[in-house]
Amino acid sequence: MDNSKAQIVYSEDINLINSSQFNDWGVHLICNEGDAMFLFNSRPVIIRKNDAAVINHPELVTHINASDDLKIRFIAAPFKFLYNLLPANHYGIGGHISLFENPVFPLSEEDSHRFNNDIEQLRLRSSDVHHLFYDELIGSLALTMIYDLFDFHAKLHEEVTPTERTNNVVKRLLALLENGRAKRYREVAYYANELNVTPKYLSETVKRLTGNSVMNLIDKYAVPVMIDFLKNSELTFTQISEEMNFSSLSYFSRYAQKHLGMSPTEYRVANSTYKKKYN
């Protein structure tokens, strides 16, 4: 694994994709041979030959298992570096949501070759740290990779072209969620107030642009937090309920039942059994 001045990391080891180093980073991966499976946000994900993966939350990856013939390559870099490169664009919002749903998508042979070339160019030039315009050089290559990934992903999904205002509203909502607000705030009205729009406007705009409801997006960020708390056996359910700002312990239990398909107690038992079996 090579680390550079611009914090670009290249690797061919799939077991490193959820390294703690990559918190607040993005992982951009191509599978060239074999297959692998991992859990992403507690959901099973399978990656096969010519599949790409854009993992915006590597910390949600667990239980990685790979075939003996697996060959992958990935580039990882901090969000702050990657997405500060992007000029205002309208594809990123819907694409970001879709990738949170499923970070893996298939590529054609031609697109797989193009993505491999993007990664190879970054690998080759990432060691050129004495280049007088190193950050700009790496930034331009990373930007090419990102726009190629947008192109690959957009071919598989219909895109809704938003106005600048609606784009800004959804972008700001995602920023609030990315910053951890869903841990304590799970009401549409709260986010509408923070964004200075009505709940109806926010709901309609988010649905039109992303295909998701506001509540669905909130839950996608809140549930992983709840799961992490539940995995910590030192925390009581009352402590978790208070930490996540639930109005009561019974409400917390109903929320867990709805989103995990089991009570908090049942989840802890199931998680303990799973860990004993696979770790």
Backbone as CSV, one residue per row, in Angstrom:
resi,resn,N_x,N_y,N_z,CA_x,CA_y,CA_z,C_x,C_y,C_z
1,MET,0.861,-1.184,0.000,0.000,0.000,0.000,0.894,1.229,0.000
2,ASP,0.711,2.134,-0.962,1.552,3.308,-1.100,0.766,4.547,-0.714
3,ASN,1.353,5.346,0.160,0.700,6.568,0.607,1.494,7.748,0.082
4,SER,0.830,8.763,-0.466,1.518,9.881,-1.075,1.191,11.167,-0.360
5,LYS,1.871,12.241,-0.800,1.650,13.556,-0.217,0.186,13.964,-0.291
6,ALA,-0.486,13.661,-1.401,-1.893,14.040,-1.583,-2.826,13.018,-0.940
7,GLN,-2.266,12.079,-0.169,-3.056,11.076,0.536,-3.835,10.168,-0.405
8,ILE,-3.244,9.875,-1.545,-3.791,8.874,-2.454,-3.201,7.524,-2.073
9,VAL,-4.050,6.531,-1.886,-3.584,5.190,-1.550,-4.005,4.218,-2.643
10,TYR,-3.066,3.434,-3.114,-3.345,2.367,-4.084,-3.084,1.028,-3.417
11,SER,-3.986,0.052,-3.660,-3.774,-1.275,-3.099,-4.479,-2.326,-3.942
12,GLU,-4.036,-3.564,-3.789,-4.682,-4.714,-4.437,-5.175,-5.714,-3.398
13,ASP,-5.239,-5.279,-2.150,-5.658,-6.146,-1.046,-7.054,-5.745,-0.586
14,ILE,-8.049,-6.570,-0.877,-9.429,-6.232,-0.532,-9.635,-6.138,0.973
15,ASN,-8.798,-6.798,1.743,-8.961,-6.771,3.195,-8.604,-5.415,3.806
16,LEU,-8.085,-4.519,2.984,-7.736,-3.188,3.474,-8.823,-2.156,3.218
17,ILE,-9.895,-2.539,2.515,-10.862,-1.509,2.107,-11.587,-0.882,3.291
18,ASN,-11.666,-1.574,4.414,-12.326,-0.985,5.580,-11.319,-0.599,6.666
19,SER,-10.086,-0.335,6.243,-9.062,0.114,7.178,-9.519,1.379,7.892
20,SER,-9.174,1.487,9.166,-9.550,2.687,9.928,-8.928,3.942,9.332
21,GLN,-7.875,3.770,8.545,-7.251,4.913,7.866,-8.221,5.581,6.905
22,PHE,-9.212,4.795,6.424,-10.092,5.297,5.373,-11.398,5.894,5.895
23,ASN,-11.500,6.133,7.201,-12.670,6.861,7.707,-12.685,8.250,7.084
24,ASP,-13.840,8.634,6.550,-13.985,9.901,5.829,-13.219,9.911,4.514
25,TRP,-12.948,8.714,3.987,-12.332,8.572,2.679,-13.333,7.901,1.734
26,GLY,-13.000,7.899,0.461,-13.758,7.139,-0.521,-12.853,6.080,-1.134
27,VAL,-13.399,4.885,-1.330,-12.664,3.778,-1.949,-13.275,3.507,-3.322
28,HIS,-12.427,3.448,-4.356,-12.875,3.265,-5.735,-12.191,2.013,-6.275
29,LEU,-12.969,0.969,-6.500,-12.423,-0.383,-6.687,-12.913,-1.006,-7.987
30,ILE,-12.048,-1.815,-8.603,-12.419,-2.607,-9.771,-12.029,-4.060,-9.506
31,CYS,-12.925,-4.990,-9.851,-12.634,-6.425,-9.748,-12.270,-6.940,-11.133
32,ASN,-11.078,-7.521,-11.260,-10.613,-8.018,-12.557,-10.684,-9.538,-12.693
33,GLU,-10.714,-10.240,-11.581,-10.837,-11.699,-11.581,-11.469,-12.145,-10.274
34,GLY,-12.114,-13.329,-10.301,-12.645,-13.910,-9.074,-13.866,-13.180,-8.551
35,ASP,-14.152,-13.395,-7.289,-15.291,-12.730,-6.665,-15.045,-12.592,-5.166
36,ALA,-15.814,-11.710,-4.548,-15.706,-11.485,-3.114,-17.072,-11.097,-2.577
37,MET,-17.254,-11.307,-1.284,-18.479,-10.896,-0.626,-18.123,-10.172,0.663
38,PHE,-18.909,-9.148,0.981,-18.754,-8.470,2.259,-20.100,-7.901,2.661
39,LEU,-20.196,-7.514,3.909,-21.395,-6.829,4.369,-21.150,-5.329,4.281
40,PHE,-22.105,-4.622,3.718,-22.045,-3.168,3.661,-23.294,-2.630,4.326
41,ASN,-23.079,-1.905,5.435,-24.211,-1.418,6.215,-25.110,-2.583,6.626
42,SER,-24.470,-3.710,6.968,-25.121,-4.952,7.421,-25.890,-5.678,6.313
43,ARG,-25.685,-5.265,5.050,-26.335,-5.944,3.926,-25.272,-6.659,3.097
44,PRO,-25.541,-7.895,2.621,-24.544,-8.615,1.819,-24.341,-7.988,0.445
45,VAL,-23.093,-7.875,0.049,-22.721,-7.324,-1.258,-21.760,-8.298,-1.916
46,ILE,-21.979,-8.583,-3.188,-21.108,-9.477,-3.946,-20.475,-8.694,-5.077
47,ILE,-19.174,-8.890,-5.280,-18.464,-8.234,-6.369,-17.784,-9.292,-7.224
48,ARG,-17.960,-9.165,-8.544,-17.424,-10.146,-9.501,-16.601,-9.436,-10.573
49,LYS,-16.061,-10.220,-11.486,-15.233,-9.676,-12.560,-15.970,-8.568,-13.310
50,ASN,-15.265,-7.468,-13.562,-15.774,-6.282,-14.264,-16.811,-5.510,-13.457
51,ASP,-16.882,-5.756,-12.154,-17.708,-4.925,-11.288,-16.849,-3.797,-10.722
52,ALA,-17.456,-2.629,-10.638,-16.831,-1.503,-9.946,-17.515,-1.331,-8.606
53,ALA,-16.813,-0.737,-7.674,-17.403,-0.406,-6.375,-16.929,0.976,-5.963
54,VAL,-17.874,1.795,-5.556,-17.549,3.110,-4.993,-18.086,3.105,-3.568
55,ILE,-17.190,3.001,-2.616,-17.568,2.819,-1.217,-17.308,4.127,-0.480
56,ASN,-18.386,4.885,-0.261,-18.261,6.192,0.366,-18.227,6.128,1.888
57,HIS,-18.511,4.941,2.435,-18.444,4.757,3.889,-17.725,3.436,4.172
58,PRO,-16.401,3.384,3.977,-15.664,2.126,4.177,-15.836,1.535,5.574
59,GLU,-16.136,2.394,6.555,-16.303,1.897,7.919,-17.527,1.007,8.068
60,LEU,-18.421,1.019,7.049,-19.615,0.169,7.079,-19.361,-1.206,6.459
61,VAL,-18.134,-1.446,5.978,-17.774,-2.737,5.391,-17.291,-3.684,6.489
62,THR,-17.872,-4.883,6.537,-17.450,-5.903,7.505,-17.472,-7.275,6.835
63,HIS,-16.867,-8.251,7.496,-16.947,-9.669,7.108,-16.600,-9.871,5.628
64,ILE,-15.366,-9.503,5.281,-14.892,-9.651,3.904,-14.454,-11.090,3.652
65,ASN,-14.977,-11.690,2.603,-14.564,-13.027,2.174,-14.298,-13.002,0.680
66,ALA,-13.163,-13.577,0.245,-12.775,-13.504,-1.160,-12.370,-14.873,-1.686
67,SER,-12.601,-15.086,-2.991,-12.145,-16.324,-3.640,-10.624,-16.289,-3.778
68,ASP,-10.014,-17.470,-3.937,-8.559,-17.557,-4.026,-8.011,-16.844,-5.261
69,ASP,-8.823,-16.748,-6.315,-8.339,-16.136,-7.555,-8.719,-14.660,-7.677
70,LEU,-9.159,-14.061,-6.566,-9.589,-12.661,-6.624,-8.431,-11.742,-7.005
71,LYS,-8.715,-10.840,-7.944,-7.773,-9.786,-8.311,-8.543,-8.474,-8.366
72,ILE,-8.223,-7.598,-7.434,-8.869,-6.284,-7.409,-7.799,-5.205,-7.339
73,ARG,-8.199,-3.987,-7.675,-7.337,-2.815,-7.507,-8.226,-1.706,-6.969
74,PHE,-7.675,-0.894,-6.072,-8.482,0.240,-5.647,-7.623,1.451,-5.352
75,ILE,-8.261,2.587,-5.497,-7.697,3.877,-5.125,-8.552,4.434,-3.989
76,ALA,-7.914,4.889,-2.935,-8.628,5.513,-1.830,-8.058,6.915,-1.616
77,ALA,-8.953,7.830,-1.258,-8.526,9.214,-1.004,-9.552,9.892,-0.116
78,PRO,-9.165,10.915,0.627,-10.104,11.616,1.506,-11.198,12.322,0.718
79,PHE,-12.412,12.316,1.269,-13.515,13.051,0.647,-13.132,14.507,0.401
80,LYS,-12.494,15.105,1.397,-12.172,16.531,1.296,-11.331,16.802,0.065
81,PHE,-10.414,15.894,-0.238,-9.580,16.049,-1.420,-10.368,15.754,-2.691
82,LEU,-11.100,14.618,-2.698,-11.780,14.188,-3.917,-12.886,15.131,-4.352
83,TYR,-13.796,15.425,-3.440,-15.003,16.125,-3.848,-14.862,17.640,-3.837
84,ASN,-13.747,18.160,-3.285,-13.444,19.566,-3.491,-12.965,19.806,-4.925
85,LEU,-12.613,18.725,-5.605,-12.188,18.845,-6.993,-13.352,19.132,-7.929
86,LEU,-14.541,18.682,-7.520,-15.682,18.713,-8.430,-16.280,20.105,-8.543
87,PRO,-16.462,20.579,-9.780,-17.266,21.795,-9.943,-18.723,21.454,-9.671
88,ALA,-19.583,22.464,-9.587,-21.012,22.202,-9.348,-21.524,21.263,-10.421
89,ASN,-22.123,20.154,-10.000,-22.674,19.200,-10.951,-23.931,18.611,-10.358
90,HIS,-24.781,18.087,-11.210,-26.081,17.628,-10.769,-26.182,16.106,-10.672
91,TYR,-25.205,15.406,-11.209,-25.319,13.950,-11.144,-24.971,13.419,-9.758
92,GLY,-24.031,14.073,-9.085,-23.470,13.524,-7.859,-24.469,13.217,-6.774
93,ILE,-25.542,14.004,-6.652,-26.503,13.803,-5.563,-27.219,12.467,-5.709
94,GLY,-27.892,12.265,-6.842,-28.601,11.010,-7.045,-27.668,9.825,-7.049
95,GLY,-26.478,10.020,-7.651,-25.503,8.937,-7.682,-25.028,8.574,-6.294
96,HIS,-24.811,9.567,-5.456,-24.366,9.336,-4.079,-25.382,8.492,-3.309
97,ILE,-26.658,8.844,-3.456,-27.706,8.089,-2.767,-27.767,6.661,-3.280
98,SER,-27.713,6.499,-4.595,-27.788,5.165,-5.187,-26.632,4.299,-4.726
99,LEU,-25.442,4.880,-4.622,-24.272,4.115,-4.203,-24.333,3.744,-2.730
100,PHE,-25.033,4.538,-1.926,-25.227,4.154,-0.534,-26.141,2.932,-0.458
101,GLU,-27.108,2.855,-1.382,-27.987,1.687,-1.459,-27.190,0.446,-1.840
102,ASN,-26.351,0.585,-2.873,-25.558,-0.539,-3.367,-24.285,0.015,-3.996
103,PRO,-23.144,-0.163,-3.354,-21.899,0.434,-3.852,-21.302,-0.262,-5.068
104,VAL,-21.872,-1.391,-5.482,-21.307,-2.182,-6.579,-22.180,-2.067,-7.822
105,PHE,-21.543,-1.902,-8.981,-22.296,-1.878,-10.233,-21.424,-2.463,-11.352
106,PRO,-22.049,-3.122,-12.340,-21.282,-3.797,-13.400,-20.780,-2.817,-14.458
107,LEU,-19.648,-3.170,-15.063,-19.085,-2.390,-16.164,-18.987,-3.254,-17.412
108,SER,-19.049,-2.623,-18.559,-18.744,-3.317,-19.802,-17.239,-3.558,-19.866
109,GLU,-16.801,-4.406,-20.800,-15.366,-4.644,-20.963,-14.640,-3.345,-21.273
110,GLU,-15.252,-2.513,-22.103,-14.633,-1.246,-22.481,-14.500,-0.313,-21.272
111,ASP,-15.576,-0.211,-20.491,-15.537,0.669,-19.324,-14.613,0.124,-18.240
112,SER,-14.550,-1.199,-18.111,-13.633,-1.810,-17.154,-12.192,-1.461,-17.513
113,HIS,-11.886,-1.515,-18.801,-10.543,-1.156,-19.260,-10.253,0.307,-18.958
114,ARG,-11.244,1.181,-19.163,-11.061,2.616,-18.924,-10.825,2.902,-17.429
115,PHE,-11.608,2.231,-16.580,-11.452,2.428,-15.134,-10.096,1.921,-14.669
116,ASN,-9.663,0.756,-15.185,-8.334,0.247,-14.842,-7.251,1.234,-15.254
117,ASN,-7.437,1.869,-16.404,-6.463,2.844,-16.868,-6.434,4.072,-15.955
118,ASP,-7.622,4.514,-15.497,-7.673,5.639,-14.556,-6.890,5.314,-13.279
119,ILE,-7.127,4.112,-12.756,-6.436,3.699,-11.528,-4.936,3.595,-11.758
120,GLU,-4.559,3.045,-12.920,-3.132,2.873,-13.216,-2.418,4.214,-13.320
121,GLN,-3.070,5.191,-13.944,-2.455,6.514,-14.057,-2.243,7.135,-12.674
122,LEU,-3.223,6.974,-11.795,-3.061,7.485,-10.430,-1.956,6.742,-9.688
123,ARG,-1.901,5.438,-9.885,-0.844,4.649,-9.225,0.539,5.108,-9.679
124,LEU,0.701,5.262,-10.980,2.003,5.624,-11.523,2.443,7.018,-11.082
125,ARG,1.525,7.965,-11.105,1.914,9.344,-10.829,1.894,9.691,-9.351
126,SER,1.280,8.828,-8.515,1.209,9.146,-7.085,2.583,9.160,-6.421
127,SER,3.555,8.498,-7.046,4.907,8.481,-6.474,5.747,9.677,-6.932
128,ASP,5.201,10.477,-7.830,5.945,11.607,-8.397,5.817,12.835,-7.489
129,VAL,6.194,12.653,-6.225,5.929,13.678,-5.202,6.770,14.938,-5.374
130,HIS,7.796,14.891,-6.233,8.636,16.065,-6.431,8.143,16.939,-7.577
131,HIS,7.079,16.519,-8.200,6.464,17.351,-9.238,6.034,18.675,-8.604
132,LEU,6.377,19.792,-9.247,6.093,21.097,-8.660,4.602,21.384,-8.525
133,PHE,3.801,20.673,-9.305,2.345,20.864,-9.247,1.676,19.526,-8.925
134,TYR,2.256,18.865,-7.926,1.825,17.502,-7.596,0.342,17.415,-7.268
135,ASP,-0.134,18.261,-6.364,-1.543,18.189,-5.965,-2.464,18.432,-7.150
136,GLU,-2.116,19.380,-7.998,-2.928,19.662,-9.186,-2.901,18.486,-10.160
137,LEU,-1.718,17.873,-10.298,-1.572,16.714,-11.184,-2.452,15.559,-10.718
138,ILE,-2.303,15.208,-9.441,-3.096,14.101,-8.891,-4.579,14.459,-8.905
139,GLY,-4.884,15.715,-8.604,-6.277,16.151,-8.631,-6.908,15.992,-9.997
140,SER,-6.170,16.321,-11.059,-6.730,16.196,-12.407,-6.972,14.738,-12.779
141,LEU,-6.062,13.853,-12.369,-6.241,12.421,-12.653,-7.401,11.845,-11.838
142,ALA,-7.515,12.278,-10.582,-8.620,11.814,-9.744,-9.951,12.318,-10.282
143,LEU,-9.963,13.552,-10.780,-11.196,14.105,-11.344,-11.629,13.334,-12.579
144,THR,-10.678,12.943,-13.404,-10.999,12.107,-14.572,-11.626,10.796,-14.138
145,MET,-11.052,10.174,-13.104,-11.599,8.911,-12.596,-13.027,9.103,-12.089
146,ILE,-13.266,10.171,-11.341,-14.593,10.403,-10.779,-15.623,10.603,-11.878
147,TYR,-15.273,11.407,-12.888,-16.237,11.633,-13.963,-16.460,10.377,-14.794
148,ASP,-15.436,9.545,-14.948,-15.649,8.254,-15.613,-16.612,7.398,-14.802
149,LEU,-16.451,7.389,-13.470,-17.360,6.616,-12.622,-18.778,7.165,-12.706
150,PHE,-18.941,8.482,-12.737,-20.261,9.069,-12.945,-20.859,8.562,-14.252
151,ASP,-20.036,8.541,-15.300,-20.501,8.091,-16.613,-20.933,6.632,-16.570
152,PHE,-20.108,5.774,-15.968,-20.448,4.360,-15.875,-21.766,4.170,-15.123
153,HIS,-21.870,4.858,-13.984,-23.033,4.676,-13.118,-24.295,5.259,-13.752
154,ALA,-24.161,6.401,-14.422,-25.316,7.056,-15.021,-25.929,6.229,-16.144
155,LYS,-25.115,5.427,-16.801,-25.625,4.567,-17.877,-26.632,3.550,-17.339
156,LEU,-26.532,3.242,-16.055,-27.399,2.227,-15.458,-28.623,2.824,-14.780
157,HIS,-28.659,4.148,-14.649,-29.737,4.789,-13.897,-30.242,6.017,-14.637
158,GLU,-31.537,6.155,-14.699,-32.111,7.356,-15.268,-31.839,8.520,-14.340
159,GLU,-31.521,9.655,-14.925,-31.173,10.826,-14.124,-32.240,11.897,-14.234
160,VAL,-32.564,12.503,-13.103,-33.444,13.665,-13.080,-32.560,14.901,-12.977
161,THR,-32.686,15.818,-13.929,-31.859,17.023,-13.912,-32.526,18.087,-13.054
162,PRO,-31.952,18.425,-11.923,-32.585,19.383,-11.023,-32.201,20.821,-11.358
163,THR,-32.926,21.770,-10.790,-32.539,23.161,-10.873,-31.443,23.416,-9.853
164,GLU,-30.802,24.584,-9.947,-29.736,24.910,-9.010,-30.261,24.965,-7.575
165,ARG,-31.483,25.487,-7.387,-32.035,25.601,-6.028,-32.328,24.225,-5.440
166,THR,-33.016,23.370,-6.203,-33.340,22.048,-5.672,-32.069,21.238,-5.434
167,ASN,-31.104,21.371,-6.347,-29.825,20.697,-6.173,-29.179,21.127,-4.857
168,ASN,-29.230,22.419,-4.560,-28.611,22.962,-3.351,-29.307,22.458,-2.090
169,VAL,-30.640,22.362,-2.133,-31.390,21.888,-0.970,-31.008,20.449,-0.637
170,VAL,-30.972,19.595,-1.654,-30.644,18.187,-1.405,-29.184,18.052,-0.987
171,LYS,-28.315,18.831,-1.603,-26.901,18.780,-1.243,-26.701,19.180,0.221
172,ARG,-27.408,20.208,0.673,-27.296,20.645,2.067,-27.901,19.623,3.026
173,LEU,-28.994,18.982,2.612,-29.572,17.916,3.436,-28.557,16.792,3.630
174,LEU,-27.923,16.374,2.531,-26.927,15.305,2.626,-25.763,15.722,3.522
175,ALA,-25.378,16.992,3.451,-24.286,17.465,4.298,-24.654,17.344,5.776
176,LEU,-25.898,17.697,6.116,-26.351,17.557,7.506,-26.307,16.098,7.939
177,LEU,-26.771,15.210,7.064,-26.788,13.785,7.400,-25.373,13.231,7.497
178,GLU,-24.502,13.640,6.564,-23.108,13.185,6.601,-22.416,13.635,7.878
179,ASN,-22.830,14.765,8.402,-22.208,15.299,9.615,-22.764,14.697,10.902
180,GLY,-23.638,13.703,10.770,-24.088,12.953,11.939,-25.365,13.429,12.599
181,ARG,-26.109,14.309,11.941,-27.328,14.819,12.578,-28.362,13.712,12.813
182,ALA,-28.368,12.686,11.939,-29.387,11.635,12.061,-29.255,10.838,13.351
183,LYS,-28.119,10.958,13.986,-27.941,10.261,15.263,-28.978,10.725,16.278
184,ARG,-29.307,12.021,16.264,-30.220,12.565,17.272,-31.492,13.181,16.682
185,TYR,-31.498,13.437,15.397,-32.651,14.108,14.787,-33.161,13.289,13.605
186,ARG,-34.406,12.826,13.734,-34.965,11.944,12.704,-36.351,12.412,12.248
187,GLU,-36.600,13.692,12.349,-37.882,14.245,11.927,-37.687,15.120,10.694
188,VAL,-38.568,14.970,9.706,-38.480,15.764,8.484,-38.538,17.255,8.817
189,ALA,-39.406,17.616,9.767,-39.587,19.023,10.129,-38.283,19.654,10.624
190,TYR,-37.469,18.881,11.334,-36.197,19.412,11.828,-35.304,19.847,10.663
191,TYR,-35.175,18.980,9.653,-34.301,19.278,8.520,-34.881,20.390,7.648
192,ALA,-36.199,20.414,7.501,-36.830,21.496,6.748,-36.533,22.837,7.404
193,ASN,-36.619,22.862,8.720,-36.326,24.100,9.453,-34.870,24.521,9.287
194,GLU,-33.963,23.555,9.356,-32.542,23.853,9.186,-32.245,24.390,7.787
195,LEU,-33.018,23.956,6.789,-32.785,24.348,5.396,-33.666,25.511,4.952
196,ASN,-34.483,26.006,5.882,-35.375,27.143,5.595,-36.345,26.863,4.444
197,VAL,-36.908,25.664,4.447,-37.943,25.296,3.486,-39.066,24.617,4.263
198,THR,-40.194,24.407,3.614,-41.285,23.699,4.285,-41.047,22.197,4.209
199,PRO,-41.595,21.431,5.155,-41.472,19.972,5.084,-42.003,19.408,3.765
200,LYS,-43.103,19.984,3.255,-43.667,19.508,1.996,-42.698,19.729,0.846
201,TYR,-42.102,20.925,0.792,-41.142,21.222,-0.288,-39.948,20.281,-0.211
202,LEU,-39.425,20.087,0.998,-38.273,19.213,1.167,-38.613,17.789,0.743
203,SER,-39.757,17.301,1.175,-40.163,15.931,0.846,-40.321,15.744,-0.656
204,GLU,-41.004,16.680,-1.307,-41.243,16.564,-2.749,-39.943,16.694,-3.542
205,THR,-39.076,17.595,-3.111,-37.818,17.807,-3.822,-36.905,16.596,-3.719
206,VAL,-36.761,16.072,-2.522,-35.896,14.906,-2.314,-36.432,13.700,-3.079
207,LYS,-37.733,13.489,-3.048,-38.328,12.356,-3.758,-38.095,12.474,-5.256
208,ARG,-38.281,13.687,-5.802,-38.145,13.890,-7.243,-36.703,13.698,-7.711
209,LEU,-35.751,14.191,-6.906,-34.354,14.151,-7.322,-33.663,12.822,-7.054
210,THR,-34.038,12.159,-5.972,-33.309,10.953,-5.575,-34.123,9.672,-5.644
211,GLY,-35.460,9.809,-5.716,-36.302,8.615,-5.686,-36.505,8.076,-4.293
212,ASN,-35.937,8.743,-3.294,-36.061,8.337,-1.898,-36.882,9.359,-1.128
213,SER,-37.533,8.911,-0.073,-38.186,9.858,0.830,-37.147,10.442,1.778
214,VAL,-37.464,11.585,2.387,-36.549,12.167,3.358,-36.335,11.200,4.519
215,MET,-37.411,10.577,4.983,-37.289,9.636,6.097,-36.388,8.465,5.738
216,ASN,-36.482,8.023,4.498,-35.642,6.915,4.049,-34.167,7.299,4.119
217,LEU,-33.851,8.528,3.694,-32.464,8.999,3.763,-32.010,9.140,5.210
218,ILE,-32.856,9.697,6.040,-32.504,9.858,7.453,-32.196,8.496,8.082
219,ASP,-33.067,7.535,7.805,-32.877,6.205,8.382,-31.596,5.544,7.888
220,LYS,-31.200,5.830,6.646,-29.981,5.223,6.107,-28.748,5.678,6.878
221,TYR,-28.823,6.850,7.473,-27.706,7.332,8.281,-27.889,7.007,9.758
222,ALA,-29.131,6.930,10.230,-29.378,6.672,11.649,-29.199,5.197,12.009
223,VAL,-29.645,4.305,11.140,-29.606,2.875,11.459,-28.178,2.368,11.660
224,PRO,-27.192,2.735,10.794,-25.818,2.283,11.069,-25.286,2.739,12.413
225,VAL,-25.683,3.945,12.852,-25.270,4.433,14.166,-25.864,3.538,15.257
226,MET,-27.141,3.223,15.121,-27.802,2.358,16.092,-27.137,0.977,16.123
227,ILE,-26.806,0.447,14.963,-26.167,-0.872,14.893,-24.821,-0.851,15.612
228,ASP,-24.033,0.196,15.391,-22.738,0.304,16.074,-22.916,0.327,17.586
229,PHE,-23.921,1.056,18.056,-24.185,1.103,19.491,-24.599,-0.275,20.005
230,LEU,-25.451,-0.958,19.263,-25.921,-2.269,19.699,-24.787,-3.289,19.737
231,LYS,-23.803,-3.119,18.876,-22.670,-4.040,18.862,-21.759,-3.844,20.072
232,ASN,-21.883,-2.696,20.717,-21.100,-2.421,21.919,-21.883,-2.930,23.129
233,SER,-21.556,-4.107,23.582,-22.318,-4.747,24.665,-22.194,-4.022,25.998
234,GLU,-21.258,-3.088,26.097,-21.109,-2.339,27.343,-22.164,-1.251,27.487
235,LEU,-22.840,-0.919,26.395,-23.884,0.102,26.445,-25.237,-0.540,26.731
236,THR,-25.975,0.003,27.656,-27.329,-0.489,27.910,-28.268,0.092,26.861
237,PHE,-29.439,-0.507,26.731,-30.421,0.009,25.779,-30.884,1.407,26.194
238,THR,-30.965,1.640,27.462,-31.350,2.975,27.942,-30.301,4.012,27.536
239,GLN,-29.029,3.657,27.670,-27.961,4.576,27.270,-28.018,4.873,25.774
240,ILE,-28.267,3.840,24.980,-28.351,4.033,23.527,-29.537,4.922,23.184
241,SER,-30.666,4.641,23.821,-31.871,5.427,23.580,-31.636,6.904,23.900
242,GLU,-30.966,7.169,24.995,-30.691,8.556,25.390,-29.661,9.187,24.458
243,GLU,-28.645,8.431,24.089,-27.603,8.962,23.205,-28.170,9.343,21.841
244,MET,-29.181,8.580,21.393,-29.767,8.844,20.078,-31.015,9.724,20.172
245,ASN,-31.292,10.216,21.358,-32.365,11.189,21.541,-33.760,10.630,21.240
246,PHE,-33.964,9.344,21.530,-35.315,8.785,21.420,-36.133,9.272,22.603
247,SER,-37.401,9.481,22.378,-38.254,10.024,23.436,-38.499,9.023,24.559
248,SER,-38.339,7.736,24.257,-38.535,6.709,25.280,-37.830,5.433,24.853
249,LEU,-37.608,4.545,25.808,-36.976,3.264,25.520,-37.864,2.417,24.614
250,SER,-39.186,2.500,24.811,-40.105,1.713,23.986,-40.081,2.200,22.533
251,TYR,-39.909,3.514,22.321,-39.824,4.046,20.968,-38.545,3.553,20.292
252,PHE,-37.448,3.548,21.045,-36.194,3.011,20.528,-36.358,1.551,20.118
253,SER,-37.030,0.761,20.942,-37.243,-0.655,20.644,-38.085,-0.833,19.375
254,ARG,-39.109,-0.001,19.218,-39.946,-0.086,18.014,-39.152,0.306,16.768
255,TYR,-38.280,1.301,16.914,-37.448,1.739,15.785,-36.513,0.603,15.358
256,ALA,-35.902,-0.061,16.325,-35.019,-1.190,16.028,-35.798,-2.323,15.369
257,GLN,-36.967,-2.630,15.896,-37.793,-3.694,15.334,-38.144,-3.400,13.877
258,LYS,-38.480,-2.161,13.601,-38.871,-1.768,12.246,-37.717,-1.890,11.263
259,HIS,-36.538,-1.462,11.668,-35.425,-1.370,10.718,-34.484,-2.568,10.737
260,LEU,-34.489,-3.334,11.808,-33.626,-4.510,11.890,-34.406,-5.813,11.791
261,GLY,-35.728,-5.695,11.900,-36.555,-6.892,11.845,-36.504,-7.696,13.120
262,MET,-35.979,-7.109,14.183,-35.891,-7.797,15.473,-35.694,-6.756,16.565
263,SER,-35.921,-7.162,17.789,-35.757,-6.265,18.923,-34.273,-6.039,19.193
264,PRO,-33.920,-5.019,19.969,-32.510,-4.815,20.334,-31.885,-6.043,20.993
265,THR,-32.626,-6.680,21.870,-32.104,-7.894,22.529,-31.841,-8.991,21.511
266,GLU,-32.805,-9.221,20.613,-32.641,-10.263,19.592,-31.466,-9.946,18.679
267,TYR,-31.264,-8.656,18.364,-30.142,-8.287,17.501,-28.815,-8.603,18.177
268,ARG,-28.713,-8.298,19.457,-27.447,-8.562,20.155,-27.158,-10.059,20.228
269,VAL,-28.181,-10.847,20.438,-27.993,-12.301,20.468,-27.544,-12.798,19.101
270,ALA,-28.207,-12.317,18.035,-27.870,-12.738,16.674,-26.461,-12.296,16.303
271,ASN,-26.080,-11.093,16.681,-24.745,-10.586,16.361,-23.670,-11.367,17.105
272,SER,-23.945,-11.714,18.351,-22.991,-12.493,19.135,-22.798,-13.876,18.529
273,THR,-23.889,-14.485,18.077,-23.822,-15.814,17.445,-23.038,-15.744,16.151
274,TYR,-23.267,-14.689,15.349,-22.594,-14.511,14.067,-21.084,-14.351,14.281
275,LYS,-20.706,-13.548,15.270,-19.292,-13.310,15.535,-18.585,-14.596,15.955
276,LYS,-19.237,-15.406,16.775,-18.637,-16.667,17.220,-18.444,-17.624,16.042
277,LYS,-19.371,-17.555,15.078,-19.334,-18.496,13.953,-18.297,-18.097,12.914
278,TYR,-18.158,-16.785,12.653,-17.338,-16.341,11.522,-16.027,-15.664,11.918
279,ASN,-15.848,-15.357,13.198,-14.581,-14.707,13.596,-13.616,-15.708,14.213
